[in-house]
Amino acid sequence: MKDQIKKEQFFNHSISRVWNAITQQNEISNWFLPADFKAEVGYQYTFNSPDKEHCEPIIGVIQKADPYTLVYTWIIKGTNVETTVKWELEETTDGTKLLLEHSGISNYSGTTAIEMFNNFSGGWDNCIDGLSNYLKQEVHAG
Amino acid sequence: MQDKITEILKAIADPTRREIFHALVIAATALPITQVSSQFDISRQGVTKHLKTLENAGLIQISSKGRERFCTADATPLLEISKWLKFYEKFWDDTLSNLGSYLDQNP
């Protein structure tokens, strides 16, 4: 059984275009979540939830931001569970390949992990539907 | 509690332990260790060692009743890992698909 998530996606856009989209605050706020973000090592970022009343923001610290690798910690505010998200871009002949990795769950003890999932069922998994709808509206409006 | 998820994953990485654990999950009840070891082609000590590893990972509980020792499977820790993965699999699929649409509209 694996303990991390890996995604690979191809974009028909230049590597610098994709890099800007994942590192610039105004761009992230457009396709992802309203962000307070700087691609600088040590910066404490915030991704706000579209439903602020019921959903805690995601916070973390930038670990690496060298073109074209971006790494940050990922914490749902109010929990003590820190995982890591890594974005790696690779130039291809006709665009850009993105490798995304979300890992770190294996750092947690069984009890903490169970608490973490209880937190999810208490709210964060419900926030995902709201988030998906929000993203659709934003992208189609843009 | 020191039983980290890494331990859970290591515990089920071994094919024999996975089979033992599977047999206990299927049984859905406490089984005497003697009965468990009779199902496997390895020594009783070997089975006991595997059971100890599974117990340390929190995947089974061992209790004594009279002279016999019984073990019960607890799959909760695995379900929790699987729930986390399932949640974020969908989250990142949605997110990356949105990034793709955004880039196509804002080249």
gemmi code that builds the backbone of each chain (N, CA, C; Angstrom):
import gemmi

chains = {
    "A": [
        ("MET", (0.848, -1.203, 0.000), (0.000, 0.000, 0.000), (0.878, 1.245, 0.000)),
        ("LYS", (0.561, 2.150, -0.875), (1.351, 3.381, -0.958), (0.876, 4.372, 0.110)),
        ("ASP", (1.704, 5.348, 0.414), (1.301, 6.333, 1.423), (1.486, 7.746, 0.897)),
        ("GLN", (1.469, 7.879, -0.406), (1.561, 9.224, -0.978), (0.769, 9.270, -2.287)),
        ("ILE", (0.490, 10.513, -2.700), (-0.268, 10.682, -3.928), (0.659, 11.266, -4.983)),
        ("LYS", (0.618, 10.689, -6.168), (1.423, 11.222, -7.266), (0.519, 11.449, -8.452)),
        ("LYS", (0.637, 12.638, -9.050), (-0.163, 12.952, -10.237), (0.779, 13.457, -11.307)),
        ("GLU", (0.430, 13.121, -12.539), (1.212, 13.614, -13.653), (0.240, 14.233, -14.641)),
        ("GLN", (0.524, 15.464, -15.070), (-0.382, 16.108, -16.012), (0.413, 16.893, -17.044)),
        ("PHE", (-0.083, 16.853, -18.278), (0.581, 17.589, -19.348), (-0.212, 18.857, -19.649)),
        ("PHE", (0.494, 19.957, -19.846), (-0.148, 21.213, -20.240), (0.457, 21.674, -21.559)),
        ("ASN", (-0.406, 22.117, -22.441), (0.035, 22.580, -23.744), (0.485, 24.041, -23.649)),
        ("HIS", (1.317, 24.345, -22.676), (1.778, 25.719, -22.422), (3.245, 25.669, -22.028)),
        ("SER", (3.912, 26.816, -22.177), (5.349, 26.854, -21.899), (5.605, 26.648, -20.404)),
        ("ILE", (6.803, 26.204, -20.093), (7.142, 25.922, -18.693), (7.071, 27.197, -17.843)),
        ("SER", (7.446, 28.347, -18.422), (7.415, 29.587, -17.627), (5.968, 30.029, -17.373)),
        ("ARG", (5.087, 29.744, -18.351), (3.664, 30.065, -18.161), (3.078, 29.244, -17.008)),
        ("VAL", (3.370, 27.948, -16.991), (2.836, 27.069, -15.937), (3.463, 27.448, -14.585)),
        ("TRP", (4.754, 27.755, -14.604), (5.443, 28.142, -13.365), (4.792, 29.385, -12.756)),
        ("ASN", (4.506, 30.375, -13.593), (3.834, 31.573, -13.088), (2.470, 31.244, -12.488)),
        ("ALA", (1.743, 30.365, -13.170), (0.398, 30.019, -12.696), (0.424, 29.379, -11.310)),
        ("ILE", (1.485, 28.618, -11.023), (1.508, 27.935, -9.717), (2.257, 28.716, -8.643)),
        ("THR", (2.929, 29.826, -9.018), (3.711, 30.557, -8.009), (3.242, 31.994, -7.770)),
        ("GLN", (2.455, 32.567, -8.687), (2.037, 33.961, -8.523), (0.711, 34.040, -7.766)),
        ("GLN", (0.698, 34.872, -6.736), (-0.486, 34.986, -5.881), (-1.767, 35.261, -6.666)),
        ("ASN", (-1.727, 36.239, -7.594), (-2.965, 36.597, -8.316), (-3.433, 35.464, -9.229)),
        ("GLU", (-2.496, 34.686, -9.737), (-2.884, 33.564, -10.598), (-3.456, 32.420, -9.767)),
        ("ILE", (-2.782, 32.092, -8.669), (-3.269, 31.012, -7.789), (-4.687, 31.352, -7.320)),
        ("SER", (-4.900, 32.638, -6.994), (-6.217, 33.060, -6.518), (-7.271, 32.902, -7.602)),
        ("ASN", (-6.847, 32.887, -8.859), (-7.793, 32.717, -9.955), (-8.206, 31.274, -10.190)),
        ("TRP", (-7.241, 30.356, -10.201), (-7.612, 28.975, -10.557), (-7.708, 28.048, -9.362)),
        ("PHE", (-7.191, 28.507, -8.189), (-7.199, 27.608, -7.037), (-8.025, 28.212, -5.910)),
        ("LEU", (-7.373, 28.870, -4.976), (-8.072, 29.442, -3.826), (-7.540, 30.848, -3.588)),
        ("PRO", (-8.379, 31.729, -3.002), (-7.881, 33.059, -2.672), (-6.620, 32.922, -1.811)),
        ("ALA", (-5.497, 33.422, -2.346), (-4.214, 33.086, -1.734), (-3.465, 34.301, -1.219)),
        ("ASP", (-2.728, 34.070, -0.148), (-1.685, 34.990, 0.289), (-0.410, 34.184, 0.088)),
        ("PHE", (0.319, 34.482, -0.985), (1.376, 33.564, -1.399), (2.556, 34.297, -2.006)),
        ("LYS", (3.737, 33.913, -1.611), (4.978, 34.385, -2.246), (5.888, 33.191, -2.418)),
        ("ALA", (6.396, 33.004, -3.627), (7.266, 31.863, -3.875), (8.674, 32.161, -3.374)),
        ("GLU", (8.783, 32.313, -2.048), (10.079, 32.582, -1.410), (10.235, 31.622, -0.253)),
        ("VAL", (11.399, 31.001, -0.155), (11.636, 30.035, 0.911), (11.392, 30.693, 2.273)),
        ("GLY", (10.620, 30.054, 3.110), (10.339, 30.572, 4.451), (9.036, 31.356, 4.533)),
        ("TYR", (8.456, 31.724, 3.374), (7.211, 32.498, 3.403), (6.057, 31.634, 3.928)),
        ("GLN", (5.261, 32.237, 4.852), (4.112, 31.508, 5.396), (2.877, 31.874, 4.583)),
        ("TYR", (2.451, 30.957, 3.778), (1.340, 31.238, 2.883), (-0.007, 30.844, 3.499)),
        ("THR", (-1.087, 31.347, 2.923), (-2.441, 30.944, 3.304), (-3.267, 30.737, 2.043)),
        ("PHE", (-3.946, 29.611, 1.943), (-4.969, 29.414, 0.916), (-6.311, 29.474, 1.647)),
        ("ASN", (-7.068, 30.527, 1.398), (-8.347, 30.660, 2.086), (-9.406, 29.786, 1.448)),
        ("SER", (-10.300, 29.314, 2.288), (-11.384, 28.500, 1.757), (-12.482, 29.419, 1.215)),
        ("PRO", (-13.151, 29.009, 0.121), (-14.250, 29.830, -0.390), (-15.388, 29.946, 0.619)),
        ("ASP", (-15.524, 28.965, 1.494), (-16.570, 28.991, 2.512), (-15.899, 29.229, 3.867)),
        ("LYS", (-15.570, 30.510, 4.132), (-14.762, 30.832, 5.311), (-15.453, 30.475, 6.618)),
        ("GLU", (-16.785, 30.494, 6.581), (-17.515, 30.272, 7.818), (-17.343, 28.849, 8.339)),
        ("HIS", (-17.346, 27.888, 7.401), (-17.307, 26.488, 7.825), (-15.980, 25.789, 7.567)),
        ("CYS", (-15.144, 26.391, 6.731), (-13.934, 25.673, 6.347), (-12.685, 26.443, 6.730)),
        ("GLU", (-11.788, 25.757, 7.395), (-10.522, 26.364, 7.806), (-9.624, 26.553, 6.585)),
        ("PRO", (-8.761, 27.587, 6.600), (-7.827, 27.739, 5.491), (-6.700, 26.701, 5.545)),
        ("ILE", (-5.981, 26.617, 4.458), (-4.794, 25.772, 4.411), (-3.597, 26.703, 4.581)),
        ("ILE", (-2.692, 26.328, 5.471), (-1.513, 27.163, 5.703), (-0.253, 26.309, 5.570)),
        ("GLY", (0.885, 26.985, 5.422), (2.139, 26.239, 5.337), (3.290, 27.160, 5.039)),
        ("VAL", (4.464, 26.576, 4.890), (5.687, 27.342, 4.657), (6.354, 26.850, 3.375)),
        ("ILE", (6.845, 27.808, 2.587), (7.541, 27.439, 1.349), (8.909, 26.832, 1.701)),
        ("GLN", (9.163, 25.632, 1.206), (10.420, 24.935, 1.468), (11.405, 25.119, 0.324)),
        ("LYS", (10.874, 25.200, -0.887), (11.732, 25.314, -2.057), (10.952, 26.025, -3.152)),
        ("ALA", (11.612, 26.948, -3.840), (10.944, 27.647, -4.940), (11.981, 28.045, -5.982)),
        ("ASP", (12.646, 27.040, -6.528), (13.598, 27.280, -7.615), (12.937, 26.820, -8.890)),
        ("PRO", (12.972, 27.674, -9.918), (12.386, 27.167, -11.160), (13.069, 25.841, -11.533)),
        ("TYR", (12.427, 24.746, -11.723), (10.984, 24.646, -11.750), (10.487, 23.630, -10.722)),
        ("THR", (10.920, 23.817, -9.483), (10.455, 22.956, -8.395), (9.909, 23.828, -7.265)),
        ("LEU", (8.685, 23.513, -6.856), (8.042, 24.256, -5.775), (7.605, 23.252, -4.706)),
        ("VAL", (8.044, 23.495, -3.463), (7.682, 22.581, -2.373), (7.152, 23.401, -1.205)),
        ("TYR", (6.005, 23.019, -0.685), (5.542, 23.660, 0.553), (4.859, 22.672, 1.487)),
        ("THR", (4.885, 23.033, 2.785), (4.170, 22.216, 3.753), (2.687, 22.561, 3.647)),
        ("TRP", (1.853, 21.657, 4.107), (0.413, 21.747, 3.907), (-0.283, 21.371, 5.209)),
        ("ILE", (-0.922, 22.351, 5.837), (-1.581, 22.099, 7.119), (-2.993, 22.658, 7.058)),
        ("ILE", (-3.976, 21.886, 7.418), (-5.313, 22.439, 7.557), (-5.334, 23.117, 8.909)),
        ("LYS", (-5.565, 24.446, 8.901), (-5.461, 25.226, 10.135), (-6.302, 24.603, 11.244)),
        ("GLY", (-5.729, 24.565, 12.443), (-6.461, 23.989, 13.562), (-6.105, 22.531, 13.790)),
        ("THR", (-5.355, 21.937, 12.861), (-4.880, 20.571, 13.068), (-3.368, 20.639, 13.257)),
        ("ASN", (-2.785, 19.584, 13.783), (-1.331, 19.580, 13.944), (-0.694, 18.629, 12.946)),
        ("VAL", (-1.389, 18.399, 11.839), (-0.897, 17.436, 10.861), (-0.281, 18.167, 9.675)),
        ("GLU", (1.024, 17.983, 9.520), (1.740, 18.663, 8.445), (2.133, 17.654, 7.373)),
        ("THR", (1.673, 17.889, 6.161), (2.091, 17.058, 5.036), (2.831, 17.959, 4.049)),
        ("THR", (3.327, 17.394, 2.956), (4.150, 18.160, 2.022), (3.625, 18.014, 0.599)),
        ("VAL", (3.584, 19.149, -0.111), (3.150, 19.138, -1.504), (4.314, 19.602, -2.382)),
        ("LYS", (4.614, 18.820, -3.394), (5.718, 19.168, -4.301), (5.214, 19.277, -5.738)),
        ("TRP", (5.557, 20.367, -6.403), (5.230, 20.571, -7.815), (6.539, 20.574, -8.592)),
        ("GLU", (6.641, 19.723, -9.578), (7.853, 19.699, -10.408), (7.466, 19.851, -11.861)),
        ("LEU", (8.079, 20.812, -12.537), (7.777, 21.028, -13.947), (8.939, 20.552, -14.808)),
        ("GLU", (8.573, 20.030, -15.961), (9.577, 19.517, -16.882), (9.178, 19.946, -18.287)),
        ("GLU", (10.147, 20.523, -19.010), (9.861, 20.998, -20.360), (9.808, 19.810, -21.326)),
        ("THR", (8.781, 19.799, -22.172), (8.724, 18.756, -23.193), (8.703, 19.450, -24.551)),
        ("THR", (8.733, 18.672, -25.638), (8.817, 19.291, -26.967), (7.609, 20.177, -27.254)),
        ("ASP", (6.427, 19.779, -26.767), (5.240, 20.580, -27.103), (4.528, 21.154, -25.882)),
        ("GLY", (5.208, 21.273, -24.773), (4.564, 21.875, -23.602), (5.309, 21.585, -22.319)),
        ("THR", (4.519, 21.330, -21.276), (5.101, 21.160, -19.946), (4.455, 19.983, -19.244)),
        ("LYS", (5.312, 19.189, -18.612), (4.805, 18.076, -17.825), (4.899, 18.453, -16.353)),
        ("LEU", (3.793, 18.267, -15.632), (3.778, 18.561, -14.194), (3.731, 17.257, -13.411)),
        ("LEU", (4.618, 17.155, -12.419), (4.569, 16.030, -11.492), (4.210, 16.591, -10.125)),
        ("LEU", (3.099, 16.133, -9.593), (2.669, 16.611, -8.287), (2.740, 15.459, -7.287)),
        ("GLU", (3.267, 15.760, -6.105), (3.398, 14.721, -5.090), (2.901, 15.266, -3.761)),
        ("HIS", (2.009, 14.547, -3.127), (1.509, 14.943, -1.803), (1.859, 13.799, -0.855)),
        ("SER", (2.735, 14.075, 0.120), (3.242, 12.991, 0.953), (3.329, 13.422, 2.414)),
        ("GLY", (3.683, 12.477, 3.269), (3.954, 12.828, 4.661), (3.026, 12.168, 5.652)),
        ("ILE", (1.999, 11.479, 5.169), (1.057, 10.877, 6.099), (1.745, 9.825, 6.954)),
        ("SER", (2.819, 9.213, 6.432), (3.484, 8.154, 7.201), (4.275, 8.698, 8.384)),
        ("ASN", (4.366, 10.032, 8.512), (5.042, 10.597, 9.688), (4.155, 10.578, 10.914)),
        ("TYR", (2.912, 10.193, 10.745), (1.991, 10.327, 11.873), (1.694, 9.036, 12.565)),
        ("SER", (1.512, 9.148, 13.864), (1.154, 7.972, 14.646), (-0.276, 7.592, 14.315)),
        ("GLY", (-0.610, 6.364, 14.578), (-1.961, 5.887, 14.300), (-3.026, 6.783, 14.908)),
        ("THR", (-2.809, 7.207, 16.148), (-3.835, 8.015, 16.824), (-4.009, 9.365, 16.148)),
        ("THR", (-2.886, 10.023, 15.837), (-2.980, 11.331, 15.205), (-3.673, 11.208, 13.859)),
        ("ALA", (-3.329, 10.149, 13.136), (-3.935, 9.958, 11.825), (-5.450, 9.828, 11.970)),
        ("ILE", (-5.871, 9.095, 12.967), (-7.306, 8.900, 13.145), (-7.983, 10.220, 13.511)),
        ("GLU", (-7.323, 11.013, 14.360), (-7.860, 12.342, 14.685), (-7.997, 13.185, 13.435)),
        ("MET", (-6.962, 13.089, 12.597), (-6.933, 13.880, 11.377), (-8.117, 13.548, 10.481)),
        ("PHE", (-8.427, 12.246, 10.394), (-9.554, 11.870, 9.544), (-10.872, 12.266, 10.185)),
        ("ASN", (-10.892, 12.227, 11.500), (-12.098, 12.698, 12.172), (-12.316, 14.167, 11.871)),
        ("ASN", (-11.204, 14.914, 11.810), (-11.313, 16.324, 11.436), (-11.895, 16.467, 10.046)),
        ("PHE", (-11.436, 15.615, 9.152), (-11.961, 15.651, 7.789), (-13.461, 15.455, 7.770)),
        ("SER", (-13.867, 14.358, 8.410), (-15.298, 14.054, 8.323), (-16.094, 15.141, 9.029)),
        ("GLY", (-15.434, 15.848, 9.980), (-16.091, 16.960, 10.656), (-16.254, 18.158, 9.762)),
        ("GLY", (-15.646, 18.186, 8.619), (-15.826, 19.366, 7.806), (-15.073, 19.417, 6.488)),
        ("TRP", (-13.780, 19.040, 6.504), (-13.021, 19.395, 5.317), (-13.445, 18.649, 4.072)),
        ("ASP", (-13.896, 17.419, 4.232), (-14.329, 16.715, 3.020), (-15.616, 17.331, 2.468)),
        ("ASN", (-16.393, 17.950, 3.357), (-17.596, 18.635, 2.878), (-17.238, 19.920, 2.134)),
        ("CYS", (-16.089, 20.472, 2.467), (-15.663, 21.715, 1.827), (-15.276, 21.488, 0.377)),
        ("ILE", (-14.974, 20.246, 0.039), (-14.465, 19.967, -1.292), (-15.516, 20.221, -2.373)),
        ("ASP", (-16.761, 19.896, -2.095), (-17.819, 20.133, -3.073), (-17.959, 21.617, -3.333)),
        ("GLY", (-17.956, 22.390, -2.246), (-18.026, 23.833, -2.362), (-16.855, 24.370, -3.163)),
        ("LEU", (-15.699, 23.799, -2.916), (-14.487, 24.231, -3.603), (-14.564, 23.945, -5.096)),
        ("SER", (-15.024, 22.745, -5.446), (-15.125, 22.378, -6.858), (-16.069, 23.323, -7.591)),
        ("ASN", (-17.214, 23.616, -6.980), (-18.166, 24.524, -7.608), (-17.563, 25.911, -7.780)),
        ("TYR", (-16.873, 26.360, -6.742), (-16.240, 27.669, -6.764), (-15.228, 27.744, -7.912)),
        ("LEU", (-14.411, 26.699, -8.026), (-13.388, 26.682, -9.064), (-14.025, 26.736, -10.447)),
        ("LYS", (-15.099, 25.982, -10.641), (-15.769, 25.964, -11.943), (-16.267, 27.349, -12.303)),
        ("GLN", (-16.948, 27.990, -11.338), (-17.477, 29.335, -11.591), (-16.362, 30.311, -11.939)),
        ("GLU", (-15.289, 30.279, -11.125), (-14.193, 31.216, -11.324), (-13.559, 31.038, -12.687)),
        ("VAL", (-13.261, 29.799, -13.042), (-12.575, 29.534, -14.293), (-13.472, 29.890, -15.478)),
        ("HIS", (-14.766, 29.588, -15.375), (-15.635, 29.886, -16.507), (-15.933, 31.372, -16.612)),
        ("ALA", (-15.922, 32.057, -15.458), (-16.127, 33.502, -15.483), (-14.894, 34.183, -16.080)),
        ("GLY", (-13.698, 33.607, -15.777), (-12.447, 34.181, -16.271), (-12.294, 33.886, -17.740)),
    ],
    "B": [
        ("MET", (1.428, 6.364, 22.098), (1.315, 5.451, 20.944), (2.459, 5.702, 19.963)),
        ("GLN", (3.296, 4.719, 19.762), (4.415, 4.896, 18.852), (4.181, 4.189, 17.528)),
        ("ASP", (3.051, 3.516, 17.421), (2.803, 2.758, 16.194), (2.508, 3.695, 15.041)),
        ("LYS", (3.537, 4.018, 14.311), (3.364, 4.948, 13.214), (2.776, 4.245, 12.001)),
        ("ILE", (2.233, 5.064, 11.130), (1.647, 4.505, 9.915), (2.701, 3.772, 9.097)),
        ("THR", (3.948, 4.275, 9.170), (5.043, 3.573, 8.502), (5.102, 2.121, 8.976)),
        ("GLU", (4.905, 1.932, 10.291), (4.927, 0.569, 10.830), (3.793, -0.266, 10.260)),
        ("ILE", (2.649, 0.367, 10.111), (1.503, -0.346, 9.530), (1.860, -0.799, 8.121)),
        ("LEU", (2.428, 0.151, 7.357), (2.746, -0.164, 5.965), (3.825, -1.239, 5.880)),
        ("LYS", (4.808, -1.149, 6.777), (5.862, -2.174, 6.803), (5.272, -3.517, 7.190)),
        ("ALA", (4.379, -3.497, 8.179), (3.793, -4.741, 8.665), (3.057, -5.484, 7.552)),
        ("ILE", (2.400, -4.723, 6.677), (1.637, -5.421, 5.631), (2.426, -5.544, 4.332)),
        ("ALA", (3.700, -5.094, 4.355), (4.526, -5.230, 3.156), (4.969, -6.681, 2.969)),
        ("ASP", (5.013, -7.449, 4.066), (5.435, -8.854, 3.996), (4.258, -9.743, 3.566)),
        ("PRO", (4.454, -10.548, 2.504), (3.322, -11.333, 1.968), (2.713, -12.304, 2.983)),
        ("THR", (3.552, -12.948, 3.807), (3.013, -13.899, 4.788), (2.170, -13.164, 5.830)),
        ("ARG", (2.694, -12.029, 6.301), (1.931, -11.256, 7.295), (0.616, -10.771, 6.715)),
        ("ARG", (0.668, -10.412, 5.420), (-0.555, -9.945, 4.767), (-1.585, -11.074, 4.746)),
        ("GLU", (-1.085, -12.299, 4.467), (-1.999, -13.457, 4.435), (-2.583, -13.736, 5.811)),
        ("ILE", (-1.728, -13.655, 6.821), (-2.202, -13.902, 8.196), (-3.262, -12.859, 8.562)),
        ("PHE", (-2.926, -11.604, 8.262), (-3.857, -10.521, 8.579), (-5.179, -10.715, 7.828)),
        ("HIS", (-5.048, -11.084, 6.558), (-6.230, -11.308, 5.730), (-7.111, -12.419, 6.316)),
        ("ALA", (-6.460, -13.507, 6.731), (-7.200, -14.633, 7.326), (-7.977, -14.175, 8.562)),
        ("LEU", (-7.347, -13.294, 9.345), (-8.012, -12.803, 10.564), (-9.149, -11.838, 10.236)),
        ("VAL", (-8.957, -11.031, 9.195), (-10.016, -10.097, 8.789), (-11.230, -10.886, 8.313)),
        ("ILE", (-10.962, -11.925, 7.487), (-12.036, -12.769, 6.963), (-12.792, -13.463, 8.100)),
        ("ALA", (-12.022, -13.941, 9.095), (-12.633, -14.650, 10.221), (-13.597, -13.746, 10.996)),
        ("ALA", (-13.260, -12.446, 11.040), (-14.100, -11.438, 11.701), (-14.405, -11.775, 13.152)),
        ("THR", (-13.575, -12.632, 13.742), (-13.757, -12.962, 15.148), (-12.390, -13.321, 15.725)),
        ("ALA", (-12.281, -13.426, 17.050), (-11.010, -13.789, 17.663), (-10.684, -15.247, 17.368)),
        ("LEU", (-9.465, -15.489, 16.870), (-9.047, -16.865, 16.576), (-7.900, -17.261, 17.497)),
        ("PRO", (-7.919, -18.523, 17.972), (-6.781, -18.986, 18.770), (-5.522, -19.032, 17.897)),
        ("ILE", (-4.382, -18.683, 18.493), (-3.137, -18.676, 17.721), (-2.849, -20.054, 17.119)),
        ("THR", (-3.175, -21.105, 17.861), (-2.955, -22.455, 17.324), (-3.706, -22.671, 16.012)),
        ("GLN", (-4.916, -22.163, 15.961), (-5.717, -22.318, 14.738), (-5.134, -21.512, 13.579)),
        ("VAL", (-4.636, -20.309, 13.902), (-4.028, -19.479, 12.865), (-2.799, -20.177, 12.307)),
        ("SER", (-1.930, -20.681, 13.218), (-0.677, -21.264, 12.723), (-0.917, -22.565, 11.966)),
        ("SER", (-2.012, -23.277, 12.277), (-2.287, -24.511, 11.540), (-2.613, -24.235, 10.074)),
        ("GLN", (-3.038, -22.983, 9.790), (-3.381, -22.637, 8.398), (-2.156, -22.303, 7.560)),
        ("PHE", (-1.008, -22.146, 8.221), (0.173, -21.710, 7.483), (1.292, -22.730, 7.565)),
        ("ASP", (2.073, -22.741, 6.497), (3.094, -23.748, 6.360), (4.408, -23.323, 7.022)),
        ("ILE", (4.312, -22.592, 8.110), (5.530, -22.177, 8.809), (5.391, -22.538, 10.286)),
        ("SER", (6.505, -22.477, 10.997), (6.506, -22.884, 12.403), (5.588, -21.994, 13.242)),
        ("ARG", (5.153, -22.518, 14.356), (4.311, -21.732, 15.248), (5.056, -20.489, 15.740)),
        ("GLN", (6.377, -20.651, 15.985), (7.190, -19.496, 16.400), (7.198, -18.430, 15.309)),
        ("GLY", (7.298, -18.891, 14.076), (7.292, -17.964, 12.930), (5.996, -17.184, 12.889)),
        ("VAL", (4.886, -17.884, 13.046), (3.572, -17.221, 13.036), (3.468, -16.242, 14.203)),
        ("THR", (3.930, -16.688, 15.380), (3.873, -15.827, 16.566), (4.652, -14.529, 16.334)),
        ("LYS", (5.795, -14.646, 15.674), (6.627, -13.473, 15.397), (5.881, -12.495, 14.469)),
        ("HIS", (5.265, -13.054, 13.444), (4.485, -12.218, 12.523), (3.316, -11.547, 13.250)),
        ("LEU", (2.676, -12.314, 14.130), (1.534, -11.763, 14.872), (1.978, -10.609, 15.770)),
        ("LYS", (3.178, -10.765, 16.355), (3.729, -9.724, 17.227), (3.934, -8.426, 16.420)),
        ("THR", (4.468, -8.572, 15.207), (4.691, -7.399, 14.347), (3.358, -6.727, 14.003)),
        ("LEU", (2.371, -7.551, 13.695), (1.041, -7.003, 13.381), (0.441, -6.326, 14.607)),
        ("GLU", (0.683, -6.912, 15.766), (0.165, -6.332, 17.010), (0.825, -4.980, 17.289)),
        ("ASN", (2.150, -4.907, 17.088), (2.869, -3.643, 17.305), (2.386, -2.546, 16.367)),
        ("ALA", (1.977, -2.930, 15.187), (1.482, -1.946, 14.221), (0.026, -1.562, 14.505)),
        ("GLY", (-0.570, -2.221, 15.484), (-1.959, -1.903, 15.851), (-2.989, -2.557, 14.952)),
        ("LEU", (-2.533, -3.524, 14.147), (-3.462, -4.154, 13.206), (-4.197, -5.349, 13.791)),
        ("ILE", (-3.637, -5.924, 14.858), (-4.361, -7.003, 15.537), (-4.229, -6.831, 17.049)),
        ("GLN", (-5.145, -7.433, 17.759), (-5.044, -7.473, 19.216), (-4.900, -8.930, 19.652)),
        ("ILE", (-4.011, -9.136, 20.628), (-3.836, -10.483, 21.157), (-4.291, -10.497, 22.620)),
        ("SER", (-5.146, -11.453, 22.960), (-5.596, -11.537, 24.350), (-5.523, -12.992, 24.809)),
        ("SER", (-5.423, -13.170, 26.105), (-5.335, -14.534, 26.644), (-6.649, -14.931, 27.279)),
        ("LYS", (-7.023, -16.190, 27.003), (-8.202, -16.740, 27.658), (-7.805, -18.131, 28.110)),
        ("GLY", (-7.688, -18.308, 29.403), (-7.198, -19.586, 29.903), (-5.785, -19.809, 29.408)),
        ("ARG", (-5.529, -20.960, 28.810), (-4.179, -21.256, 28.330), (-3.992, -20.818, 26.885)),
        ("GLU", (-5.076, -20.512, 26.242), (-4.987, -20.183, 24.813), (-4.896, -18.676, 24.613)),
        ("ARG", (-4.137, -18.305, 23.593), (-4.083, -16.888, 23.237), (-4.855, -16.684, 21.942)),
        ("PHE", (-5.634, -15.596, 21.907), (-6.507, -15.315, 20.765), (-6.070, -14.037, 20.073)),
        ("CYS", (-6.262, -13.980, 18.768), (-5.996, -12.709, 18.094), (-7.168, -12.266, 17.221)),
        ("THR", (-7.348, -10.943, 17.185), (-8.439, -10.318, 16.435), (-7.853, -9.249, 15.525)),
        ("ALA", (-8.343, -9.172, 14.308), (-7.855, -8.143, 13.378), (-8.591, -6.827, 13.599)),
        ("ASP", (-7.857, -5.729, 13.408), (-8.483, -4.406, 13.437), (-8.021, -3.641, 12.206)),
        ("ALA", (-8.890, -3.526, 11.230), (-8.503, -2.922, 9.949), (-8.655, -1.406, 9.948)),
        ("THR", (-9.114, -0.839, 11.070), (-9.354, 0.619, 11.094), (-8.154, 1.452, 10.616)),
        ("PRO", (-6.926, 1.159, 11.113), (-5.806, 2.005, 10.668), (-5.646, 2.023, 9.151)),
        ("LEU", (-5.894, 0.883, 8.498), (-5.769, 0.829, 7.041), (-6.868, 1.628, 6.360)),
        ("LEU", (-8.073, 1.525, 6.902), (-9.194, 2.260, 6.320), (-8.925, 3.759, 6.376)),
        ("GLU", (-8.309, 4.200, 7.478), (-8.040, 5.625, 7.627), (-7.036, 6.123, 6.589)),
        ("ILE", (-5.996, 5.325, 6.356), (-5.017, 5.722, 5.333), (-5.703, 5.782, 3.976)),
        ("SER", (-6.521, 4.787, 3.712), (-7.179, 4.719, 2.417), (-8.144, 5.897, 2.233)),
        ("LYS", (-8.764, 6.335, 3.331), (-9.686, 7.464, 3.265), (-8.940, 8.762, 2.922)),
        ("TRP", (-7.800, 8.930, 3.567), (-6.964, 10.114, 3.303), (-6.564, 10.155, 1.838)),
        ("LEU", (-6.105, 9.003, 1.340), (-5.647, 8.938, -0.043), (-6.782, 9.223, -1.020)),
        ("LYS", (-7.929, 8.641, -0.740), (-9.073, 8.796, -1.629), (-9.495, 10.264, -1.703)),
        ("PHE", (-9.512, 10.897, -0.532), (-9.887, 12.301, -0.449), (-8.967, 13.165, -1.306)),
        ("TYR", (-7.639, 13.010, -1.125), (-6.713, 13.868, -1.850), (-6.532, 13.470, -3.313)),
        ("GLU", (-6.769, 12.200, -3.643), (-6.747, 11.804, -5.062), (-7.752, 12.652, -5.833)),
        ("LYS", (-8.950, 12.737, -5.307), (-10.009, 13.486, -5.978), (-9.695, 14.978, -5.955)),
        ("PHE", (-9.224, 15.451, -4.806), (-8.893, 16.864, -4.653), (-7.883, 17.305, -5.704)),
        ("TRP", (-6.796, 16.522, -5.879), (-5.758, 16.941, -6.835), (-6.207, 16.752, -8.275)),
        ("ASP", (-7.019, 15.734, -8.542), (-7.567, 15.578, -9.902), (-8.372, 16.806, -10.283)),
        ("ASP", (-9.270, 17.239, -9.380), (-10.096, 18.421, -9.633), (-9.227, 19.660, -9.806)),
        ("THR", (-8.235, 19.790, -8.918), (-7.382, 20.972, -8.928), (-6.586, 21.069, -10.233)),
        ("LEU", (-5.986, 19.963, -10.662), (-5.162, 20.002, -11.863), (-6.010, 20.202, -13.105)),
        ("SER", (-7.210, 19.658, -13.101), (-8.087, 19.861, -14.240), (-8.483, 21.341, -14.330)),
        ("ASN", (-8.674, 21.975, -13.183), (-8.968, 23.407, -13.176), (-7.777, 24.240, -13.619)),
        ("LEU", (-6.592, 23.837, -13.232), (-5.392, 24.545, -13.672), (-5.284, 24.469, -15.197)),
        ("GLY", (-5.599, 23.296, -15.744), (-5.562, 23.124, -17.200), (-6.536, 24.052, -17.907)),
        ("SER", (-7.780, 24.106, -17.419), (-8.786, 24.984, -18.039), (-8.362, 26.444, -17.933)),
        ("TYR", (-7.838, 26.801, -16.776), (-7.412, 28.190, -16.551), (-6.309, 28.584, -17.531)),
        ("LEU", (-5.326, 27.699, -17.707), (-4.216, 28.001, -18.619), (-4.710, 28.116, -20.054)),
        ("ASP", (-5.660, 27.244, -20.439), (-6.182, 27.295, -21.801), (-6.917, 28.613, -22.055)),
        ("GLN", (-7.571, 29.154, -21.015), (-8.309, 30.401, -21.184), (-7.435, 31.633, -20.989)),
        ("ASN", (-6.313, 31.458, -20.330), (-5.396, 32.574, -20.103), (-3.995, 32.187, -20.543)),
        ("PRO", (-3.805, 32.016, -21.864), (-2.522, 31.461, -22.315), (-1.339, 32.415, -22.095)),
    ],
}
model = gemmi.Model(1)
for chain_id, residues in chains.items():
    chain = gemmi.Chain(chain_id)
    for i, (resn, *xyz) in enumerate(residues, 1):
        res = gemmi.Residue()
        res.name, res.seqid = resn, gemmi.SeqId(i, " ")
        for name, pos in zip(("N", "CA", "C"), xyz):
            atom = gemmi.Atom()
            atom.name, atom.element = name, gemmi.Element(name[0])
            atom.pos, atom.b_iso = gemmi.Position(*pos), 0.0
            res.add_atom(atom)
        chain.add_residue(res)
    model.add_chain(chain)
structure = gemmi.Structure()
structure.add_model(model)
structure.setup_entities()
